[in-house]
Amino acid sequence: MQSQCPWTPCIMPTPLSFKPSTFSTFSFSKQLLLHRKSIASISSTRRGIVSYTSLMASSPYVSTTQKDAFSTQNDPTRKTQQPLQVAKRLEKFKTTIFTQMSSLAIKYGAINLGQGFPNFDGPDFVKEAAIQAIKDGKNQYARGYGVPDLNSAIAERFKKDTGLVVDPDKEITVTSGCTEAIAATMLGLINPGDEVILFAPFYDSYEATLSMAGAKIRGITLCPPAFSVPIDELKSAITKNTRAILINTPHNPTGKMFTREELSTIAALCIENDVLVFTDEVYDKLAFETDHISMASLPGMYERTVTLNSLGKTFSLTGWKIGWAIAPPHLTWGVRQAHSFLTFATSTPMQWAAAVALRAPESYYVELKRDYMAKKEILVEGLKAVGFKVFPSSGTYFVVVDHTPFGLENDIAFCEYLIKEVGVVAIPTSVFYLNPEDGKNLVRFTFCKDEETLKAAVERMKEKLKRK
């Protein structure tokens, strides 16, 4: 007896034989209507079957206006445009500020010193390794937690940086960028109702992924000019429900480097109160004035720390989205459980190339830091000359400034003015705070651009931005 397939597709060949240039809406609709009865008889009753309306909607020969009109006419439930829908845990989050500012940059032809992606390419030896991996047929699913060679390269790099020896197969999980490593860590290790402490300002994905995990967020504000950790406030914030403290060093957006004293104090509090640490260290190779210290390297901390990192910032390959989480096996288990159901595996050829990148000679990192320090000097000196109050940046490729000398009411109003009237993009920092008022006087610029671009942006601001 022949079995019935529940997903048999509807095939409508006739309309596709028409050329778009001679294909009228009327003739297309007429041809579709010839098939309507047979299509409708199965499209409404079997799961997964392409419906008549969806065929109309997906046709490359019909304009958006025609599709909307057709859909409204033939779908009685679609009388008016429906409101956007989102789960309550994400209701407060809008389109990311980075997307908004980058879109405005394109619209107004502004120089984008907002979003933190370089306008120059990564090193040739890494790109060539990716091309070779593709040619070598390394194009199918990778092992879920990482290509073995990349896991080994990450372990080697971590040992050089921290002195810690980790098991590449049991303690390293390769993810689709550090953002996914963050999400997998939150979703895999945080239970609904757990308290997690954040230092504001913070990278915006922290709050969003913690909200998805159902966590209760406790924020501690780092204040200019030094953005030092208020130790007494931190001590009082820790309760019996505190599950983790999330830190980012070097720190986005401020450029702050957590000092050894601050990290040691946080470590002691975590050990005393049995609290985990999630540490985002994607800018570890962009530490300019002091050495980067990894929290996991402090006494007693590896067993309670998840170290998060990625390839993109160090090798100017942000679009590759290669990240990783390093943690002891009992914490790696939770990270991998979440990772398995978020992305399962990360781009295979890029992982092979990432292994080559991480084995770059130390001279690469020395040159990287030297190049970025030159770029930083151009931007910082330029911003000071324009009239901003510029706060120290010891790491990352960001600088935070006080915009209030220019008379705009808040950071968002200033950034909009800067884009539309001056032609330069910055990021308003209020989006990085639980209480937006805390960041209304500050904006963030990035210097991960070529020197000509930085100089051009400074000149625009010198010419058009006036103090009030």
Secondary structure, 3 states (H helix, E strand, C coil): CCCCCCCCCCCCHHHHCCCHHHCCHHHHHHHHHHHHHHHHHHHCCCCCCCCHHHHHHHCCCCCHHHHHHHHHHHCCCCCCCCCCCCCHHHCCCCCCHHHHHHHHHHHHCCEECCCCCCCCCCCHHHHHHHHHHHHCCCCCCCCCCCCHHHHHHHHHHHHHHHCCCCCCCCCEEEEEHHHHHHHHHHHHHCCCCCEEEEEECCCHHHHHHHHHHCCEEEEEECECCCCECCHHHHHHHCCCCEEEEEEECCCCCCCCCCCHHHHHHHHHHHHHHCCEEEEECCCCCCECCCCCCCHHHCCCCHHHEEEEEECHHHHCCHHHCEEEEECCHHHHHHHHHHHHHHCCCCCHHHHHHHHHHHCCCHHHHHHHHHHHHHHHHHHHHHHHHHCCEECCCCECCEEEEECHHHCCCCHHHHHHHHHHHHCEECEEHHHHCCCHHHHCCEEEEECCCCHHHHHHHHHHHHHHCCCC
